[in-house]
Amino acid sequence: MSYILFLKFKMGLEADLLKAVFVGVVLTATSVSITIEALKELGYANSRIGNAILGAAIVDDIIGIIILTFVTSFKDANVSLSNVLIKIVLYFIAIFILSVVTTFLARFLDFKTDQRRVSIHVFALVMLVAYISEKYVGIADITGAYLVGMIFSRFSVRNEIVRKMNVLSYLFFAPLFFASIGLKTHLGKFNSNVLWFSIILVIVAIITKIVGAGFGALICKYDKYEALNIGIGMVSRGEVALIVAEKGHRLGLIQESMFSPVILMVVVTTIFAPVLLKHTLKYLGKGKVETGDLPV
């Protein structure tokens, strides 16, 4: 819903269709890590709405990655739709083959004998697939990295890999990434058009998630208060949107005039979701102790 509605708000920023579409891609992203922490603090992490938000965020990320793959493939104006589709299909077939081969090798390799070496191999494979995706296939590098992560999420050694990756990420990659985002954000270039665009972008980002996710929750037989809180819980864009936005900026799909408003939108929505949840969750009554499977 965010992706579609944004196309109505290009706001005279001289954005062509593909660039406007890419900002829509940024709006599809969802990061619920802060939301989940707020739910844990309030005792709702294992409730119906907590499970729903977490499950919906996973699906949302997968859809966002697919849309990102298509949009970045069209950054070259001379590319044809048929070539893009063929390339993407062949790419996912190759990833499937990689998954099968990895699973086959796992039967003959004892991952538990040297978990440090496994983490290094996985890291190298992530870098390799990300590079090939970007350089030779024309698909976003984060798509390749994400898919490799999904492949190894099925193995028992995944917790050790995550632990090692988190250390490397938080100590090295994350600080560099956020520093680069800050360097590309030019608040001094804000004028009246950019300010109004920022306000509308924030409003669209909040409303579309609440309405879209909330309506989906109602269809799945959640009551109106649960649906409202699920919608609010999906508002946060967080680091996922920052990664997509930086990718678009690097490819020239997000203009300088759009980049700062996008960063502002990410900051506002990330703060908005947990703060508002603390006020709206009180209407659920005993909902926080209700656990169980998601409605079908």
C-alpha positions as CSV (number, residue, x, y, z in Angstrom):
1,M,0.0,0.0,0.0
2,S,2.9,2.4,0.8
3,Y,4.5,1.5,-2.5
4,I,1.3,2.3,-4.5
5,L,0.2,5.4,-2.7
6,F,3.5,7.2,-2.8
7,L,3.2,7.5,-6.6
8,K,0.6,10.2,-6.0
9,F,3.0,12.4,-4.2
10,K,6.0,13.3,-6.3
11,M,5.5,16.9,-5.2
12,G,7.2,18.7,-8.1
13,L,10.7,17.4,-7.1
14,E,11.4,16.6,-10.8
15,A,11.5,12.9,-10.0
16,D,10.9,10.6,-12.9
17,L,8.7,7.5,-12.5
18,L,11.5,5.0,-11.6
19,K,12.9,7.3,-8.9
20,A,9.4,7.9,-7.5
21,V,8.8,4.1,-7.5
22,F,12.1,3.5,-5.6
23,V,11.0,5.8,-2.8
24,G,7.9,3.6,-2.8
25,V,10.2,0.6,-2.4
26,V,11.8,2.3,0.6
27,L,8.3,2.7,2.2
28,T,7.6,-1.0,1.8
29,A,10.4,-1.8,4.2
30,T,9.6,-2.8,7.8
31,S,11.9,-3.0,10.8
32,V,10.2,-4.3,13.9
33,S,13.3,-4.8,16.1
34,I,12.5,-1.7,18.2
35,T,8.8,-2.6,18.2
36,I,9.5,-6.1,19.5
37,E,11.6,-4.7,22.3
38,A,8.7,-2.4,23.2
39,L,6.3,-5.4,23.2
40,K,8.7,-7.4,25.4
41,E,8.9,-4.5,27.9
42,L,5.1,-4.3,28.1
43,G,4.6,-8.1,28.2
44,Y,3.1,-8.5,24.7
45,A,6.0,-10.2,22.9
46,N,4.4,-13.7,23.0
47,S,0.8,-12.4,22.4
48,R,-1.3,-12.8,19.3
49,I,-0.3,-9.3,18.1
50,G,3.4,-9.9,18.9
51,N,3.4,-13.1,16.8
52,A,1.4,-11.4,14.0
53,I,3.8,-8.4,13.8
54,L,6.9,-10.6,13.7
55,G,5.4,-12.9,11.0
56,A,4.1,-10.0,8.9
57,A,7.5,-8.3,9.1
58,I,9.2,-11.4,7.7
59,V,6.7,-11.6,4.8
60,D,7.1,-7.9,4.3
61,D,10.8,-8.1,4.0
62,I,10.6,-10.9,1.4
63,I,8.1,-8.9,-0.7
64,G,10.3,-5.8,-0.3
65,I,13.4,-7.7,-1.5
66,I,11.5,-9.0,-4.6
67,I,10.3,-5.5,-5.5
68,L,13.8,-4.1,-4.9
69,T,15.2,-6.8,-7.2
70,F,12.8,-5.8,-10.0
71,V,13.2,-2.0,-9.6
72,T,17.0,-2.0,-9.5
73,S,17.1,-4.2,-12.6
74,F,15.4,-1.4,-14.5
75,K,18.1,1.2,-13.6
76,D,19.4,0.9,-17.2
77,A,16.9,2.6,-19.5
78,N,17.7,0.3,-22.4
79,V,16.9,-2.9,-20.6
80,S,13.8,-4.9,-21.7
81,L,11.2,-6.4,-19.4
82,S,11.6,-9.9,-20.9
83,N,15.4,-9.8,-20.3
84,V,14.9,-8.7,-16.7
85,L,12.4,-11.5,-16.1
86,I,14.6,-14.1,-17.6
87,K,17.6,-12.9,-15.7
88,I,15.8,-12.9,-12.4
89,V,14.3,-16.4,-12.9
90,L,17.8,-17.8,-13.8
91,Y,19.2,-16.0,-10.7
92,F,16.7,-17.6,-8.4
93,I,17.2,-21.0,-10.0
94,A,21.0,-20.6,-9.3
95,I,20.2,-19.7,-5.7
96,F,18.0,-22.8,-5.4
97,I,20.8,-24.9,-6.8
98,L,23.2,-23.4,-4.3
99,S,20.7,-24.2,-1.5
100,V,20.5,-27.8,-2.6
101,V,24.2,-28.2,-2.9
102,T,24.8,-26.6,0.5
103,T,22.2,-29.0,2.1
104,F,23.9,-32.0,0.3
105,L,27.3,-31.0,1.6
106,A,26.0,-30.5,5.1
107,R,25.2,-34.2,5.3
108,F,28.9,-35.0,4.9
109,L,30.4,-32.2,6.9
110,D,30.3,-31.9,10.7
111,F,29.6,-28.2,11.3
112,K,30.1,-28.6,15.0
113,T,33.7,-29.7,14.7
114,D,35.0,-26.2,13.9
115,Q,32.2,-23.6,14.0
116,R,34.7,-20.7,13.7
117,R,35.7,-21.9,10.3
118,V,32.0,-22.3,9.2
119,S,31.3,-18.7,10.1
120,I,34.3,-17.5,8.0
121,H,33.1,-19.6,5.1
122,V,29.5,-18.3,5.3
123,F,30.8,-14.7,5.5
124,A,32.9,-15.3,2.4
125,L,30.0,-16.9,0.6
126,V,27.7,-13.9,1.5
127,M,30.3,-11.5,0.1
128,L,30.8,-13.6,-3.1
129,V,27.1,-13.9,-3.8
130,A,26.4,-10.3,-3.1
131,Y,29.2,-9.2,-5.5
132,I,28.1,-11.5,-8.3
133,S,24.5,-10.4,-7.8
134,E,25.4,-6.7,-8.2
135,K,28.3,-7.0,-10.7
136,Y,27.2,-9.6,-13.2
137,V,23.4,-10.1,-12.7
138,G,22.3,-6.5,-12.0
139,I,20.4,-7.5,-8.9
140,A,20.8,-5.7,-5.6
141,D,23.7,-7.0,-3.6
142,I,21.6,-7.1,-0.4
143,T,19.3,-9.5,-2.2
144,G,22.1,-12.0,-2.6
145,A,23.2,-11.6,1.0
146,Y,19.7,-12.0,2.2
147,L,19.1,-15.2,0.3
148,V,22.4,-16.8,1.5
149,G,21.3,-16.0,5.0
150,M,18.0,-17.7,4.4
151,I,19.9,-20.8,3.1
152,F,22.0,-21.1,6.3
153,S,19.1,-20.3,8.6
154,R,18.0,-24.0,8.2
155,F,21.2,-25.4,9.8
156,S,21.8,-26.1,13.5
157,V,24.9,-24.0,13.4
158,R,22.9,-20.8,12.6
159,N,23.0,-19.4,16.1
160,E,26.8,-19.5,16.2
161,I,26.9,-17.9,12.7
162,V,24.5,-15.1,13.9
163,R,26.6,-14.5,17.0
164,K,29.8,-14.1,15.0
165,M,28.1,-12.0,12.4
166,N,26.6,-9.7,15.0
167,V,30.0,-9.0,16.6
168,L,31.5,-8.1,13.2
169,S,28.4,-6.0,12.2
170,Y,28.1,-4.0,15.4
171,L,31.8,-3.4,15.9
172,F,32.7,-2.6,12.3
173,F,30.1,-2.5,9.5
174,A,27.2,-0.8,11.3
175,P,29.2,2.2,12.5
176,L,30.6,2.7,9.0
177,F,27.2,2.3,7.4
178,F,25.5,4.9,9.7
179,A,28.4,7.3,9.3
180,S,28.0,7.1,5.5
181,I,24.3,7.8,5.8
182,G,25.0,10.8,8.0
183,L,27.5,12.2,5.5
184,K,25.0,11.9,2.6
185,T,22.2,13.7,4.6
186,H,22.2,17.4,3.8
187,L,19.8,19.2,6.1
188,G,21.0,22.5,4.9
189,K,19.4,22.0,1.6
190,F,15.9,21.9,3.1
191,N,13.6,24.4,1.4
192,S,9.8,24.8,1.4
193,N,9.2,22.1,-1.2
194,V,11.5,19.6,0.5
195,L,9.9,20.4,3.8
196,W,6.4,19.8,2.5
197,F,7.5,16.6,0.8
198,S,9.0,15.4,4.1
199,I,5.8,16.0,5.9
200,I,3.7,14.2,3.3
201,L,6.2,11.4,3.1
202,V,6.0,10.8,6.9
203,I,2.2,11.0,6.9
204,V,2.0,8.5,4.0
205,A,4.5,6.2,5.7
206,I,2.4,6.1,8.9
207,I,-1.1,6.0,7.5
208,T,-0.4,3.3,4.8
209,K,1.1,0.9,7.3
210,I,-1.6,1.4,9.9
211,V,-4.4,1.1,7.3
212,G,-2.8,-1.7,5.2
213,A,-1.6,-3.9,8.1
214,G,-4.6,-3.1,10.2
215,F,-7.1,-4.0,7.5
216,G,-5.2,-7.3,6.9
217,A,-5.5,-8.1,10.6
218,L,-9.2,-7.5,10.5
219,I,-9.5,-9.9,7.6
220,C,-7.6,-12.5,9.6
221,K,-10.2,-12.1,12.4
222,Y,-8.3,-10.0,14.9
223,D,-10.5,-7.5,16.8
224,K,-10.3,-3.8,16.1
225,Y,-7.9,-3.0,18.9
226,E,-5.5,-5.8,18.0
227,A,-5.7,-4.7,14.3
228,L,-4.9,-1.1,15.3
229,N,-1.8,-2.2,17.3
230,I,-0.6,-4.5,14.6
231,G,-0.8,-1.6,12.1
232,I,1.1,0.7,14.5
233,G,3.7,-2.0,15.2
234,M,4.4,-2.3,11.4
235,V,5.0,1.5,11.0
236,S,8.7,1.5,11.9
237,R,11.1,1.4,8.9
238,G,14.4,1.4,10.8
239,E,17.6,0.1,9.4
240,V,15.9,-1.9,6.6
241,A,14.7,1.3,5.0
242,L,18.1,3.0,5.5
243,I,19.8,0.1,3.7
244,V,17.4,0.3,0.7
245,A,17.6,4.1,0.6
246,E,21.4,4.1,0.6
247,K,21.3,1.5,-2.2
248,G,19.0,3.7,-4.2
249,H,21.2,6.8,-3.6
250,R,24.3,4.9,-4.8
251,L,22.5,3.8,-8.0
252,G,21.2,7.3,-8.6
253,L,17.6,6.2,-8.0
254,I,17.1,8.6,-5.1
255,Q,17.8,12.2,-5.7
256,E,19.7,14.4,-3.3
257,S,16.4,16.3,-2.7
258,M,14.7,13.1,-1.7
259,F,17.4,11.4,0.4
260,S,17.2,13.7,3.4
261,P,13.3,13.5,3.6
262,V,13.6,9.7,3.4
263,I,16.1,9.7,6.4
264,L,13.8,12.0,8.3
265,M,10.9,9.6,7.6
266,V,12.9,6.7,8.9
267,V,13.7,8.5,12.1
268,V,10.2,9.7,12.8
269,T,8.5,6.3,12.1
270,T,11.1,4.5,14.2
271,I,10.3,6.7,17.2
272,F,6.6,6.9,16.5
273,A,5.8,3.2,16.6
274,P,7.0,2.2,20.1
275,V,5.8,5.5,21.7
276,L,2.3,5.2,20.3
277,L,2.1,1.4,21.1
278,K,2.6,2.1,24.8
279,H,-0.6,4.2,24.7
280,T,-2.7,2.0,22.5
281,L,-1.9,-1.4,24.0
282,K,-3.8,-0.5,27.2
283,Y,-7.1,-1.0,25.2
284,L,-6.3,-4.7,24.8
285,G,-7.0,-5.5,28.4
286,K,-5.8,-9.0,29.1
287,G,-4.5,-9.4,25.5
288,K,-0.9,-9.5,26.6
289,V,-1.3,-12.9,28.2
290,E,-3.2,-14.4,25.3
291,T,-0.9,-16.6,23.3
292,G,-1.5,-19.2,20.6
293,D,-1.3,-19.7,16.9
294,L,-2.1,-17.0,14.4
295,P,-5.6,-16.9,13.1
296,V,-6.1,-18.3,9.6
